[in-house]
Amino acid sequence: MATRSLFSDHRTARPLIVITVAVLLLMALIGFLTFIPAGAITSAAQERSAEAQRLLAGSLARRIENFFNTYSNVLISLASRPAIQSVAASRETALSLLEEAAKASNGEIKAIVRLARDGSPRYAYPPEYNQRIQAGQALPWSADAAWISDIVNGGGIQFTRRSTGLGVAYLLVTPVNTGLGINEVLALELDLVGYLNNFLSSVDIGRSGQIWVLTTSGVQLYSARPEPEFRAGTAQIVNLTETTTLTGYPSADREAVVAPVYTSFTQSRTSVGSLVLVLSRTFEEANQVVAGTLQLIALFSFGVIAFVALFGLLVGGFLLAEANRRRREEGRRETANTLLDISRALNSSLELNTVLERILANLSSVVRYDSASIFLVDEDAQQFEIVAESGAHQATQAPQRLPIDAIKGAREVFEKNAPIVIADCLNDPRWQALPNSPIRSWLGVPLRVRDQVVGVLNINSHQLNSYTEDDVAVAVAFADQAGVAIQNARSHELQIRVYEAELETARAIQTSLLPQEPPPIPQVQIAARSIPARQVSGDYYQYFVLPNGKLGVAVGDVSGKGIPAALLMAVITTALRDEILRADSPSGLLSELNQRLLERMRQNQMNSGLLITIFDPHTQRAEIAAGGMLAPYVRTNGQSARWQEIEVSGYPLGAAEHVSYRAESLTLMPESLIVFVTDGVIEAKDRNDNLFGFERFEALLAAQPPEASADQIADSILAAVHAHLNGQEAQDDITVVVLKTLPQAR
């Protein structure tokens, strides 16, 4: 029997054709409609994948920078400690500071070495390094005077490498001011390779991913999944200043994201980094993300054929979900960039009040709020200190310090070291509402430094249920940056307070060494003024009433300023009190002082100008000798009554071993005047760098009336110098001593 095709049956042919055509048209329609979003979806998948790589590379680079910033702060703190700066102080204190810093690093600091100007190590931690130094043995790495000079001239914090013979030592170095006009170097040897291994080995880099960390000279410090080897040139990556994606790098079948790493917070972000991080994967793996997306689209298309009625709903839902996902991804990216910008802004100042203001000013960029405040923890007093507030309804009437137990929500944040959300403040026992307070929901976030809570960030809203899990995550990231910035500022302020206290103590000691009242000689009127350029001066003056009734006046100027100059001044003053009782003349006194103090001054590479005047009120004869000081001016009560220089000169104390000094003698009639000044008067500069100068000084003296007292002349000289400075601080110490002879009582 002959067979027949279905299409030969007119009863079934037309429906089958219609169904076939309808299915083909439906498939074509679905294929066409699917093709339209496929390009956008593919592009979005590619962009998402590439952006994830860029964010990962940037995040890893910032983590490495935080590692260097942490130990840069440690290095700065050590270099500012007097025990480290001093070359003469006991080394036990310095070694204890080095040991404390190294042990706190959990093994990330391998060694800390204090280096002299010639590159030789003075002392170091760990003990085996110090034992080598004491035994005259070389350390694993060495330095020379040229390298030290480069570090000192470079200033700030610098990252460098030194060969050890068996490998390479990675160092953070900074100059150390010894206070004697000499800069030496303090070096931290970091276990950089160990840190990179511990940190980067846990990063998920995919099936074909690789990570390399290179120096700008192309030296490879670390590699995750070393096969295939990195054989590409580094010229195109070492000069990058921002995170960049490169295709066909480091080989033709791969793409890479390159991020610069800045090893010091003093480096400009527009300059080339010290290290380069390269995150690479194959094109195949990158395309798998897109291929997977396209496969889902194809399956989705066949599913739509079976569920035609749901086609529009499913496609619309998918496109809506994709749009939402892209918006969320964009939001996360913007949040990450905002947090990075905020971190830079917060750490751009070490002034605590400024940092606190910037924290609250930048908080609204990442979390919405109606009011906010910052509590800092005082664990000794078991109190919260309210240090900053912002926004509506600030609780200015509240005390600035509150017991920790009195604020249950903030206490829970502090004790648990975790964020807390109160969705309904009025119905939560952890919240104590102030009268008429509009706050309805609260987010408390710990401010942490190395997992230790130093405060609580309070974020308030006038709406119920205001804060989501995303808000909490962003607020925690923000608070971690803020906690580090606060701690840096507090550490800086503590260092400033300690330094100022030391200066104030030194100032008090120095002031106690100066004469507290004029000498009890009725034939003489004497006035003295001394103003330091810093809190502690290098200028000094003394009066001595000698056993034979004569008056000794000394005016000196130690080279340099600050504490070193003040200490040398104290030594000179002590020696002067001793030697003046044995000297027979000012010139002999200067010679004896030079011999006595020469060795000490050479050791400290300092010297001192000194002018000695011995006046006999009975004979009215004055004998004057000087070394390294400005010549004094005299006005005798004669017919001309003109001011004249007393030509005395000589080498400063400590400048040379075999020196002699020449004295000048003159008779001072009653109402005669001698004015002694240090070079800070003559060399005072105004805002245009114009010197006060001898011409202006001599004109000022000439304008003094004959009846002017010693105090009036001293005050007029200081007033003229201050007027010339025009509000500026003095560039050098200023000392004025005026001696006026009086008629003898009858």
SULDA-V111672 format. One record per residue. N is the residue number from 1. RES is the residue in one small letter. SS is DSSP state (h for helix, s for strand, l for the rest). OMEGA is omega in degrees with one decimal (none if undefined). BURIAL is + if it has 9 or more other ideal C-beta (glycine too) atoms within 8 Angstrom, else -. Layout:
<<N | RES | SS | OMEGA | BURIAL> <N | RES | SS | OMEGA | BURIAL>>
//
This chain:
<<1 | m | l | -178.2 | -> <2 | a | l | 178.2 | -> <3 | t | l | 179.7 | -> <4 | r | l | 175.4 | -> <5 | s | l | 176.1 | -> <6 | l | h | -176.9 | -> <7 | f | h | 176.3 | -> <8 | s | h | 177.0 | -> <9 | d | l | -175.0 | +> <10 | h | h | -178.9 | -> <11 | r | h | -178.5 | -> <12 | t | h | -173.9 | +> <13 | a | h | -175.9 | +> <14 | r | h | 178.2 | -> <15 | p | h | 179.9 | -> <16 | l | h | 179.4 | +> <17 | i | h | 179.7 | +> <18 | v | h | -179.0 | -> <19 | i | h | -179.4 | -> <20 | t | h | 179.7 | -> <21 | v | h | -179.6 | -> <22 | a | h | 179.2 | -> <23 | v | h | 179.2 | +> <24 | l | h | 177.9 | -> <25 | l | h | 179.2 | -> <26 | l | h | 177.7 | +> <27 | m | h | 178.8 | +> <28 | a | h | 178.8 | -> <29 | l | h | 179.5 | -> <30 | i | h | 177.6 | +> <31 | g | h | 178.9 | +> <32 | f | h | 179.9 | -> <33 | l | h | 178.0 | -> <34 | t | h | -177.6 | +> <35 | f | h | -175.8 | -> <36 | i | h | 179.7 | -> <37 | p | h | -175.9 | +> <38 | a | h | -179.4 | +> <39 | g | h | 179.7 | -> <40 | a | h | -179.0 | -> <41 | i | h | 177.7 | +> <42 | t | h | -180.0 | +> <43 | s | h | 179.4 | -> <44 | a | h | 179.5 | +> <45 | a | h | 178.9 | +> <46 | q | h | -179.3 | +> <47 | e | h | 179.7 | -> <48 | r | h | -179.8 | +> <49 | s | h | -179.9 | +> <50 | a | h | -179.1 | +> <51 | e | h | 177.3 | +> <52 | a | h | 177.7 | -> <53 | q | h | -179.9 | +> <54 | r | h | 178.9 | +> <55 | l | h | 179.4 | +> <56 | l | h | -180.0 | +> <57 | a | h | 179.3 | +> <58 | g | h | 179.1 | +> <59 | s | h | 178.9 | +> <60 | l | h | 179.4 | +> <61 | a | h | -179.9 | +> <62 | r | h | 177.8 | +> <63 | r | h | 178.2 | +> <64 | i | h | 177.9 | +> <65 | e | h | 177.9 | +> <66 | n | h | 175.7 | -> <67 | f | h | -179.8 | +> <68 | f | h | -179.9 | +> <69 | n | h | 178.7 | +> <70 | t | h | -176.5 | -> <71 | y | h | 168.8 | +> <72 | s | h | 177.9 | +> <73 | n | h | 176.7 | +> <74 | v | h | -178.0 | +> <75 | l | h | 178.8 | +> <76 | i | h | -179.7 | +> <77 | s | h | 179.8 | +> <78 | l | h | -175.5 | +> <79 | a | h | -179.7 | +> <80 | s | l | -178.7 | -> <81 | r | l | -178.5 | +> <82 | p | h | -179.5 | -> <83 | a | h | 178.3 | +> <84 | i | h | -177.0 | +> <85 | q | h | -173.1 | +> <86 | s | l | 173.7 | +> <87 | v | l | -176.8 | +> <88 | a | l | -176.8 | -> <89 | a | l | 179.1 | +> <90 | s | l | -177.1 | -> <91 | r | h | 179.9 | -> <92 | e | h | 179.1 | -> <93 | t | h | 179.8 | +> <94 | a | h | -179.6 | +> <95 | l | h | 178.1 | +> <96 | s | h | 177.4 | -> <97 | l | h | 178.8 | +> <98 | l | h | -178.8 | +> <99 | e | h | -179.2 | +> <100 | e | h | -179.5 | -> <101 | a | h | -178.0 | +> <102 | a | h | -177.8 | +> <103 | k | h | 179.2 | -> <104 | a | l | -175.8 | -> <105 | s | l | -178.7 | +> <106 | n | l | 174.6 | -> <107 | g | l | -178.9 | -> <108 | e | l | 170.6 | +> <109 | i | s | 179.5 | +> <110 | k | s | -177.6 | -> <111 | a | s | 172.2 | +> <112 | i | s | -172.8 | +> <113 | v | s | 174.1 | +> <114 | r | s | -173.4 | +> <115 | l | s | 176.0 | +> <116 | a | l | -176.4 | +> <117 | r | l | -178.2 | -> <118 | d | l | 178.8 | -> <119 | g | l | -179.9 | +> <120 | s | l | 179.8 | -> <121 | p | s | 175.3 | +> <122 | r | s | 176.9 | +> <123 | y | s | -173.3 | +> <124 | a | s | 168.4 | +> <125 | y | s | 16.0 | +> <126 | p | l | -175.9 | -> <127 | p | h | -178.4 | -> <128 | e | h | 173.9 | -> <129 | y | h | -178.0 | +> <130 | n | h | 177.7 | +> <131 | q | h | 176.4 | -> <132 | r | h | -179.5 | +> <133 | i | h | -178.3 | +> <134 | q | h | 179.5 | -> <135 | a | l | 179.8 | -> <136 | g | l | 179.9 | -> <137 | q | l | -179.0 | -> <138 | a | l | 172.6 | -> <139 | l | l | 179.2 | +> <140 | p | l | 174.9 | -> <141 | w | l | -174.0 | +> <142 | s | l | 178.0 | -> <143 | a | l | 176.7 | +> <144 | d | l | -175.0 | -> <145 | a | h | -179.8 | -> <146 | a | h | 179.3 | -> <147 | w | h | 177.6 | +> <148 | i | h | 179.7 | +> <149 | s | h | 178.0 | -> <150 | d | h | -179.2 | -> <151 | i | h | -179.3 | +> <152 | v | h | -179.7 | +> <153 | n | h | 179.7 | -> <154 | g | h | 179.6 | -> <155 | g | l | 176.7 | -> <156 | g | l | 178.9 | -> <157 | i | s | -178.9 | +> <158 | q | s | 176.9 | +> <159 | f | s | -176.8 | +> <160 | t | s | -179.7 | -> <161 | r | s | 175.4 | +> <162 | r | s | 179.6 | +> <163 | s | s | 179.0 | -> <164 | t | l | -175.8 | +> <165 | g | l | 177.3 | -> <166 | l | l | -178.4 | -> <167 | g | l | -175.7 | -> <168 | v | s | 173.7 | -> <169 | a | s | 180.0 | +> <170 | y | s | -168.4 | +> <171 | l | s | 160.2 | +> <172 | l | s | -174.6 | +> <173 | v | s | 176.0 | +> <174 | t | s | 175.6 | +> <175 | p | s | 176.0 | +> <176 | v | s | 179.1 | +> <177 | n | s | -177.9 | -> <178 | t | l | -178.6 | +> <179 | g | l | -178.7 | -> <180 | l | l | -177.2 | +> <181 | g | l | -177.6 | -> <182 | i | l | 174.8 | -> <183 | n | s | 175.1 | +> <184 | e | s | -170.3 | +> <185 | v | s | 171.3 | +> <186 | l | s | -174.4 | +> <187 | a | s | 171.8 | +> <188 | l | s | 174.6 | +> <189 | e | s | -173.8 | +> <190 | l | s | 171.5 | +> <191 | d | l | -174.8 | +> <192 | l | h | -178.5 | -> <193 | v | h | 178.1 | +> <194 | g | h | 178.5 | +> <195 | y | h | -179.6 | +> <196 | l | h | 178.6 | +> <197 | n | h | -178.4 | +> <198 | n | h | -174.1 | -> <199 | f | h | -171.7 | +> <200 | l | h | -178.2 | +> <201 | s | l | -178.2 | -> <202 | s | l | -177.1 | -> <203 | v | l | 177.4 | +> <204 | d | l | -176.5 | -> <205 | i | l | 175.3 | +> <206 | g | l | -174.0 | -> <207 | r | l | -176.4 | -> <208 | s | l | -174.9 | +> <209 | g | l | 175.4 | +> <210 | q | s | 175.2 | +> <211 | i | s | 171.1 | +> <212 | w | s | 169.7 | +> <213 | v | s | -174.3 | +> <214 | l | s | 168.7 | +> <215 | t | s | -179.7 | +> <216 | t | l | 174.6 | +> <217 | s | l | 175.3 | -> <218 | g | l | -179.6 | +> <219 | v | l | -176.6 | -> <220 | q | s | 179.4 | +> <221 | l | s | -174.7 | +> <222 | y | s | 172.5 | +> <223 | s | s | 173.1 | +> <224 | a | s | -174.4 | +> <225 | r | l | -171.2 | -> <226 | p | l | 178.1 | -> <227 | e | l | -4.0 | -> <228 | p | l | -176.3 | -> <229 | e | l | 176.2 | -> <230 | f | l | -176.4 | +> <231 | r | l | -176.9 | -> <232 | a | l | 173.6 | -> <233 | g | l | -177.2 | -> <234 | t | l | -175.0 | +> <235 | a | l | -175.8 | -> <236 | q | l | -177.2 | -> <237 | i | l | -172.3 | +> <238 | v | l | -177.7 | +> <239 | n | l | 179.3 | -> <240 | l | l | 179.3 | +> <241 | t | l | 176.2 | +> <242 | e | l | -178.4 | -> <243 | t | l | -172.1 | +> <244 | t | s | 176.0 | +> <245 | t | s | 179.4 | +> <246 | l | s | 176.0 | +> <247 | t | s | -179.1 | -> <248 | g | l | -178.2 | -> <249 | y | l | 4.9 | +> <250 | p | l | 174.9 | +> <251 | s | l | -171.4 | +> <252 | a | l | -176.3 | -> <253 | d | l | -174.5 | -> <254 | r | s | 168.4 | +> <255 | e | s | -175.1 | +> <256 | a | s | 169.7 | +> <257 | v | s | -176.6 | +> <258 | v | s | -179.6 | +> <259 | a | s | 175.3 | +> <260 | p | s | 178.9 | +> <261 | v | s | -179.7 | +> <262 | y | l | -173.0 | +> <263 | t | l | 177.7 | +> <264 | s | l | 179.6 | +> <265 | f | l | 175.8 | +> <266 | t | l | 179.0 | -> <267 | q | l | 175.6 | +> <268 | s | l | 179.2 | -> <269 | r | l | 176.2 | -> <270 | t | l | 179.3 | -> <271 | s | l | -179.7 | -> <272 | v | l | 178.5 | -> <273 | g | l | 178.7 | +> <274 | s | l | -179.9 | +> <275 | l | s | 177.8 | +> <276 | v | s | 174.8 | +> <277 | l | s | -179.3 | +> <278 | v | s | 176.9 | +> <279 | l | s | -171.0 | +> <280 | s | s | 170.9 | +> <281 | r | s | -179.4 | +> <282 | t | s | 174.2 | +> <283 | f | h | -178.2 | -> <284 | e | h | 179.9 | -> <285 | e | h | 178.3 | +> <286 | a | h | -178.0 | +> <287 | n | h | 179.7 | -> <288 | q | h | 177.4 | -> <289 | v | h | 179.5 | +> <290 | v | h | -179.5 | +> <291 | a | h | 178.4 | -> <292 | g | h | 177.6 | -> <293 | t | h | 179.6 | +> <294 | l | h | 177.1 | +> <295 | q | h | 177.3 | -> <296 | l | h | 178.7 | -> <297 | i | h | -179.8 | +> <298 | a | h | 178.1 | +> <299 | l | h | 178.4 | -> <300 | f | h | -179.4 | +> <301 | s | h | 178.4 | +> <302 | f | h | 176.6 | -> <303 | g | h | -179.8 | +> <304 | v | h | 177.9 | +> <305 | i | h | -179.9 | +> <306 | a | h | -177.5 | -> <307 | f | l | -176.5 | +> <308 | v | h | -176.6 | -> <309 | a | h | -177.5 | -> <310 | l | h | -174.1 | -> <311 | f | h | -177.2 | +> <312 | g | h | -179.6 | -> <313 | l | h | -178.1 | -> <314 | l | h | 179.6 | +> <315 | v | h | 179.0 | +> <316 | g | h | 177.5 | -> <317 | g | h | 179.5 | -> <318 | f | h | -179.5 | +> <319 | l | h | 178.5 | +> <320 | l | h | 178.7 | -> <321 | a | h | 179.3 | -> <322 | e | h | 178.7 | +> <323 | a | h | 178.2 | -> <324 | n | h | 179.0 | -> <325 | r | h | 179.6 | -> <326 | r | h | 177.5 | +> <327 | r | h | 177.7 | -> <328 | r | h | 179.2 | -> <329 | e | h | 178.1 | +> <330 | e | h | 178.1 | -> <331 | g | h | 178.1 | -> <332 | r | h | -179.4 | -> <333 | r | h | 178.1 | +> <334 | e | h | 178.2 | -> <335 | t | h | 179.5 | +> <336 | a | h | 178.9 | +> <337 | n | h | 178.8 | -> <338 | t | h | 178.8 | +> <339 | l | h | 178.3 | +> <340 | l | h | 178.4 | +> <341 | d | h | 179.9 | -> <342 | i | h | 179.3 | +> <343 | s | h | 179.5 | +> <344 | r | h | -179.8 | +> <345 | a | h | -177.7 | +> <346 | l | h | -176.2 | +> <347 | n | l | 179.1 | +> <348 | s | l | 179.1 | -> <349 | s | l | 174.5 | +> <350 | l | l | 175.8 | -> <351 | e | l | -171.5 | -> <352 | l | h | -178.5 | +> <353 | n | h | 177.6 | -> <354 | t | h | 178.8 | +> <355 | v | h | -179.9 | +> <356 | l | h | 178.0 | +> <357 | e | h | -178.9 | +> <358 | r | h | 177.5 | +> <359 | i | h | -178.1 | +> <360 | l | h | 179.1 | +> <361 | a | h | -177.7 | -> <362 | n | h | -177.7 | +> <363 | l | h | -177.5 | +> <364 | s | l | 178.0 | -> <365 | s | l | -176.1 | -> <366 | v | l | -179.4 | +> <367 | v | l | 178.0 | +> <368 | r | l | 177.7 | -> <369 | y | l | 174.9 | +> <370 | d | l | 174.1 | +> <371 | s | s | -178.5 | +> <372 | a | s | 177.9 | +> <373 | s | s | -179.9 | +> <374 | i | s | 172.3 | +> <375 | f | s | 169.3 | +> <376 | l | s | -173.0 | +> <377 | v | s | 169.0 | +> <378 | d | s | -174.1 | +> <379 | e | l | 179.5 | -> <380 | d | l | -179.0 | -> <381 | a | l | -177.2 | -> <382 | q | l | -178.7 | -> <383 | q | s | 165.9 | +> <384 | f | s | 174.2 | +> <385 | e | s | 178.9 | +> <386 | i | s | -172.4 | +> <387 | v | s | 179.7 | +> <388 | a | s | 177.8 | +> <389 | e | s | -179.4 | +> <390 | s | s | 173.4 | +> <391 | g | s | -175.5 | +> <392 | a | l | 174.2 | -> <393 | h | l | 175.6 | +> <394 | q | l | -176.9 | +> <395 | a | l | -177.2 | +> <396 | t | l | 179.5 | -> <397 | q | l | -179.4 | -> <398 | a | l | 178.0 | -> <399 | p | l | -178.7 | -> <400 | q | l | 175.6 | -> <401 | r | s | -178.9 | +> <402 | l | s | 175.8 | +> <403 | p | s | -179.9 | -> <404 | i | h | -177.2 | +> <405 | d | h | -176.2 | -> <406 | a | h | -177.4 | -> <407 | i | l | -168.2 | +> <408 | k | h | -178.2 | +> <409 | g | h | 179.8 | +> <410 | a | h | 177.6 | +> <411 | r | h | 178.8 | +> <412 | e | h | 176.2 | +> <413 | v | h | -178.6 | +> <414 | f | h | -175.4 | +> <415 | e | h | -178.1 | -> <416 | k | h | -178.0 | -> <417 | n | l | -177.3 | +> <418 | a | l | 178.9 | -> <419 | p | l | 179.2 | +> <420 | i | s | 175.8 | +> <421 | v | s | 171.1 | +> <422 | i | s | -174.2 | +> <423 | a | l | -178.5 | +> <424 | d | l | -173.3 | +> <425 | c | h | -174.9 | +> <426 | l | h | -177.4 | -> <427 | n | h | 179.4 | -> <428 | d | l | -176.0 | +> <429 | p | l | 179.9 | -> <430 | r | l | -175.3 | -> <431 | w | l | 175.1 | +> <432 | q | l | -174.5 | -> <433 | a | l | 172.1 | -> <434 | l | l | 179.6 | -> <435 | p | l | 177.5 | -> <436 | n | l | 178.9 | -> <437 | s | l | 179.6 | -> <438 | p | l | -175.8 | -> <439 | i | l | -178.9 | +> <440 | r | l | 175.1 | +> <441 | s | s | -170.0 | +> <442 | w | s | 174.2 | +> <443 | l | s | 176.9 | +> <444 | g | s | -175.6 | +> <445 | v | s | 179.1 | +> <446 | p | s | 170.1 | +> <447 | l | s | -169.5 | +> <448 | r | s | 169.0 | +> <449 | v | s | -177.6 | +> <450 | r | l | 176.3 | -> <451 | d | l | 175.6 | -> <452 | q | s | -178.0 | -> <453 | v | s | 178.0 | +> <454 | v | s | 179.7 | +> <455 | g | s | -179.7 | +> <456 | v | s | 174.5 | +> <457 | l | s | -178.3 | +> <458 | n | s | -178.6 | +> <459 | i | s | -171.9 | +> <460 | n | s | 175.9 | +> <461 | s | s | 177.2 | +> <462 | h | l | -179.7 | -> <463 | q | l | 175.1 | -> <464 | l | l | 173.5 | -> <465 | n | l | -174.3 | -> <466 | s | l | -167.3 | +> <467 | y | l | -178.9 | +> <468 | t | l | 176.3 | -> <469 | e | h | 177.0 | -> <470 | d | h | 177.6 | -> <471 | d | h | -179.9 | +> <472 | v | h | -178.7 | +> <473 | a | h | 179.8 | -> <474 | v | h | -179.3 | +> <475 | a | h | 178.3 | +> <476 | v | h | 178.1 | +> <477 | a | h | 177.9 | +> <478 | f | h | -177.4 | +> <479 | a | h | 177.5 | +> <480 | d | h | 176.2 | +> <481 | q | h | -178.5 | +> <482 | a | h | -179.4 | +> <483 | g | h | 178.7 | +> <484 | v | h | 180.0 | +> <485 | a | h | 178.6 | +> <486 | i | h | -178.5 | +> <487 | q | h | 177.2 | +> <488 | n | h | -179.7 | +> <489 | a | h | 179.4 | +> <490 | r | h | 177.7 | +> <491 | s | h | 178.8 | +> <492 | h | h | 179.9 | +> <493 | e | h | 177.9 | +> <494 | l | h | 178.3 | -> <495 | q | h | 179.3 | +> <496 | i | h | -179.7 | -> <497 | r | h | 178.6 | -> <498 | v | h | -179.2 | -> <499 | y | h | -179.8 | -> <500 | e | h | 178.0 | +> <501 | a | h | 178.3 | -> <502 | e | h | 179.2 | +> <503 | l | h | -179.2 | +> <504 | e | h | 177.1 | +> <505 | t | h | 179.3 | -> <506 | a | h | 178.5 | +> <507 | r | h | 179.7 | +> <508 | a | h | 179.0 | -> <509 | i | h | -178.4 | +> <510 | q | h | -179.6 | +> <511 | t | h | -179.9 | -> <512 | s | h | 180.0 | -> <513 | l | h | 179.6 | +> <514 | l | l | 179.3 | +> <515 | p | l | -179.0 | +> <516 | q | l | 179.0 | -> <517 | e | l | -178.9 | -> <518 | p | l | -178.7 | +> <519 | p | l | -177.7 | +> <520 | p | l | 178.4 | -> <521 | i | l | -173.4 | -> <522 | p | l | -178.2 | -> <523 | q | l | -173.3 | -> <524 | v | s | 170.1 | +> <525 | q | s | -174.3 | +> <526 | i | s | 178.8 | +> <527 | a | s | -179.3 | +> <528 | a | s | 175.1 | +> <529 | r | s | 178.4 | +> <530 | s | s | -178.7 | +> <531 | i | s | -178.8 | +> <532 | p | l | 173.5 | +> <533 | a | l | 171.8 | +> <534 | r | l | -178.4 | -> <535 | q | l | 178.9 | +> <536 | v | l | -171.7 | +> <537 | s | l | 171.7 | +> <538 | g | l | 175.4 | +> <539 | d | s | 176.5 | +> <540 | y | s | 175.4 | +> <541 | y | s | -179.0 | +> <542 | q | s | 170.2 | +> <543 | y | s | 177.6 | +> <544 | f | s | 171.1 | +> <545 | v | s | -172.3 | +> <546 | l | l | -178.5 | +> <547 | p | l | -179.3 | -> <548 | n | l | 177.5 | -> <549 | g | l | 179.7 | -> <550 | k | l | 178.9 | +> <551 | l | s | 174.0 | +> <552 | g | s | 177.5 | +> <553 | v | s | 179.1 | +> <554 | a | s | 175.0 | +> <555 | v | s | -176.2 | +> <556 | g | s | -179.9 | +> <557 | d | s | 178.5 | +> <558 | v | s | 177.4 | +> <559 | s | l | -178.8 | +> <560 | g | l | -178.9 | +> <561 | k | l | 174.8 | +> <562 | g | h | -174.1 | +> <563 | i | h | 179.3 | +> <564 | p | h | 179.7 | +> <565 | a | h | -179.7 | +> <566 | a | h | 178.8 | +> <567 | l | h | 178.7 | +> <568 | l | h | 177.1 | +> <569 | m | h | -179.9 | +> <570 | a | h | 178.6 | +> <571 | v | h | -178.7 | +> <572 | i | h | -179.2 | +> <573 | t | h | 178.8 | +> <574 | t | h | 179.9 | -> <575 | a | h | -179.2 | +> <576 | l | h | 178.1 | +> <577 | r | h | -178.1 | +> <578 | d | h | -172.1 | -> <579 | e | h | -175.1 | +> <580 | i | l | 179.1 | +> <581 | l | l | -178.9 | -> <582 | r | l | -174.7 | -> <583 | a | l | 179.1 | +> <584 | d | l | -179.5 | -> <585 | s | l | 176.2 | +> <586 | p | h | -179.1 | +> <587 | s | h | 177.9 | +> <588 | g | h | 178.5 | +> <589 | l | h | 179.0 | +> <590 | l | h | -179.9 | +> <591 | s | h | 179.7 | +> <592 | e | h | 179.0 | +> <593 | l | h | 179.2 | +> <594 | n | h | -180.0 | +> <595 | q | h | -176.2 | -> <596 | r | h | -172.9 | -> <597 | l | h | -171.9 | +> <598 | l | h | -174.7 | +> <599 | e | h | 179.3 | -> <600 | r | h | -178.5 | +> <601 | m | h | 177.8 | +> <602 | r | h | 179.2 | -> <603 | q | h | -178.3 | -> <604 | n | h | -178.8 | +> <605 | q | l | 178.7 | -> <606 | m | l | 173.5 | +> <607 | n | l | -177.8 | +> <608 | s | s | 167.8 | +> <609 | g | s | -179.9 | +> <610 | l | s | 177.0 | +> <611 | l | s | -178.6 | +> <612 | i | s | 174.5 | +> <613 | t | s | 174.1 | +> <614 | i | s | -175.5 | +> <615 | f | s | 177.7 | +> <616 | d | s | -175.8 | +> <617 | p | l | -179.4 | +> <618 | h | l | 179.5 | -> <619 | t | l | -177.9 | -> <620 | q | l | 177.3 | +> <621 | r | s | 176.4 | +> <622 | a | s | 177.2 | +> <623 | e | s | -172.1 | +> <624 | i | s | 173.1 | +> <625 | a | s | -176.0 | +> <626 | a | s | 173.1 | +> <627 | g | s | 176.3 | +> <628 | g | l | -179.6 | +> <629 | m | l | 173.9 | +> <630 | l | l | 178.1 | -> <631 | a | l | 177.0 | +> <632 | p | l | 176.9 | +> <633 | y | s | -178.0 | +> <634 | v | s | 170.8 | +> <635 | r | s | 179.6 | +> <636 | t | l | -176.4 | +> <637 | n | l | 178.4 | +> <638 | g | l | -176.8 | -> <639 | q | l | -176.8 | -> <640 | s | l | -179.5 | -> <641 | a | l | 178.3 | -> <642 | r | l | 177.2 | -> <643 | w | s | 179.3 | -> <644 | q | s | 173.4 | -> <645 | e | s | 171.9 | -> <646 | i | l | -170.7 | +> <647 | e | l | 174.2 | -> <648 | v | l | -179.2 | +> <649 | s | l | 179.3 | -> <650 | g | l | 180.0 | +> <651 | y | l | 173.5 | +> <652 | p | l | 174.8 | +> <653 | l | s | 178.8 | +> <654 | g | l | -177.5 | +> <655 | a | l | -178.3 | +> <656 | a | l | -174.6 | -> <657 | e | l | -175.1 | -> <658 | h | l | 178.6 | -> <659 | v | l | 175.4 | +> <660 | s | l | -176.8 | -> <661 | y | l | -178.8 | +> <662 | r | l | -179.3 | -> <663 | a | l | 174.2 | +> <664 | e | s | 178.9 | +> <665 | s | s | 176.6 | -> <666 | l | s | 179.3 | +> <667 | t | s | -180.0 | -> <668 | l | l | 176.2 | +> <669 | m | l | 176.2 | +> <670 | p | l | -176.8 | +> <671 | e | l | 173.7 | +> <672 | s | l | -177.0 | +> <673 | l | s | 168.3 | +> <674 | i | s | 179.0 | +> <675 | v | s | 176.2 | +> <676 | f | s | 175.6 | +> <677 | v | s | 172.5 | +> <678 | t | l | -173.7 | +> <679 | d | h | 176.6 | +> <680 | g | h | 177.0 | +> <681 | v | h | -174.9 | +> <682 | i | h | -173.6 | +> <683 | e | l | 175.8 | +> <684 | a | l | -176.0 | +> <685 | k | s | 173.6 | +> <686 | d | l | -175.7 | +> <687 | r | l | 176.8 | -> <688 | n | l | 179.7 | -> <689 | d | l | 174.3 | -> <690 | n | l | 180.0 | -> <691 | l | s | 170.3 | -> <692 | f | l | 166.5 | +> <693 | g | h | -179.2 | -> <694 | f | h | -177.0 | -> <695 | e | h | 179.2 | -> <696 | r | h | -179.2 | +> <697 | f | h | -179.1 | +> <698 | e | h | 176.6 | +> <699 | a | h | 177.8 | -> <700 | l | h | 178.5 | +> <701 | l | h | -177.6 | +> <702 | a | h | -178.4 | -> <703 | a | l | -178.2 | -> <704 | q | l | 179.9 | +> <705 | p | l | -178.3 | -> <706 | p | l | -175.8 | -> <707 | e | l | -178.0 | -> <708 | a | l | 178.3 | -> <709 | s | l | 177.6 | +> <710 | a | h | 179.0 | +> <711 | d | h | -178.9 | -> <712 | q | h | 179.6 | +> <713 | i | h | 179.2 | +> <714 | a | h | -179.2 | +> <715 | d | h | -179.2 | +> <716 | s | h | 177.8 | +> <717 | i | h | 179.1 | +> <718 | l | h | -179.4 | +> <719 | a | h | 179.6 | -> <720 | a | h | 179.0 | +> <721 | v | h | 179.4 | +> <722 | h | h | 177.4 | -> <723 | a | h | 178.3 | -> <724 | h | h | 179.0 | +> <725 | l | h | 174.8 | +> <726 | n | l | 175.8 | -> <727 | g | l | 178.1 | -> <728 | q | l | 172.0 | -> <729 | e | l | 178.2 | -> <730 | a | l | -179.1 | +> <731 | q | l | -178.8 | -> <732 | d | l | 177.1 | +> <733 | d | l | -178.7 | +> <734 | i | s | 177.0 | +> <735 | t | s | 178.5 | +> <736 | v | s | 174.3 | +> <737 | v | s | -179.5 | +> <738 | v | s | 178.2 | +> <739 | l | s | 179.0 | +> <740 | k | s | 178.4 | +> <741 | t | s | -178.2 | +> <742 | l | l | 175.9 | +> <743 | p | l | 179.5 | -> <744 | q | l | -179.8 | -> <745 | a | l | 180.0 | -> <746 | r | l | none | ->>
//
